[in-house]
């Protein structure tokens, strides 16, 4: 009788073990079944900060990204030791099984989106570009950019981050805090400056004039950035302003007046002669030397050009109206260039436009 009971117990235990093994085998295979057969299918999942693991797994199942949220929960707790699932935007395409989906969320393999901050933007314009691209609130970006603490060690005189938000193409996840985005822009400036400008900046001979500190260098580079977009002209433009600074001549830089008008909210896209007389520390037609701060975000090329201007005697330049400039060493030469490339050029252009309008308006001959 005892032997029979032992045999029954053994058989029941064996069946239970086989059943458990079978269930485990089924669960394991079920977890590793791909959720998609068509590699062209794509699903986007957005996990908000603070979402519970249970809610995330339910959303994954609802979207067809995992086969069973209960099995996924057991796998997450007992196999993976219950790691955090990170918030963010995720994109799934092609066949994935449950462990692969969970691994993506554990690693935080989130989708990022590009945004380009072009060279020459003011911090206000950078804030607007980021807000328009959907990366945060304009007022919050402006508040962060008005805080100079991020560059206080580099520029103790700074009252905001003007000049230190490096222009580049960045990639951010949706929901990235505005402060973190601004940190990245400043960190990129610091990284580029430390790697490519600072070694040359600290190695300048004392004989080089003018001797600019970092704030002055960034300010000069910001003016160069606004004056030309041609790489081959940056050192030439920098030489003009460096020569003017060296001899105590006014900079007479139109972009500084435009910046002043942006600050007081009166810039409408047109610079007029009366604007050259406006009362502002940024009016370099009236106030000698560099303006009080940078006027935009300069590129590395403008920083390097301002640190190492071309060796010229140029004191003047005027636009050819095609993006390039003509340079001169004397006022008389400059006046001739202004007559040719501004007065005469526009006189001919306006006359041609007037003839075209008259031709279009005249009735056809009968």
Protein Blocks (a to p, Z undefined) as FASTA:
>chain_A
ZZmmmmmmmmmmmmmmmmmmmmmmmmmmmmmpcfbfblkbccdddddehiafklmmmmmm
mnopafblklmmmmmmmmnoopacdedddddedjddfklmmmmmmnopacdddddddehi
afklmmmmmmmnopacfklmmmmmmpmklmmmmmmmbcbfehiaccddddddehiafklm
mmmmmmmmmmmmmmmmmmmmmmpcfklccdddfklmmmmmmmmmmmpccfklmmmmmmmm
mmmmmnopafkiaklmmmmmmmnopagoiacfklmmpccfklmklmgcjdfbdfbdcdfk
lmmmmmmccddfbfbdcdehlopacddfbfklmmmmmmmmmmmmmmmmmmmmmmmmmmmm
pccdZZ
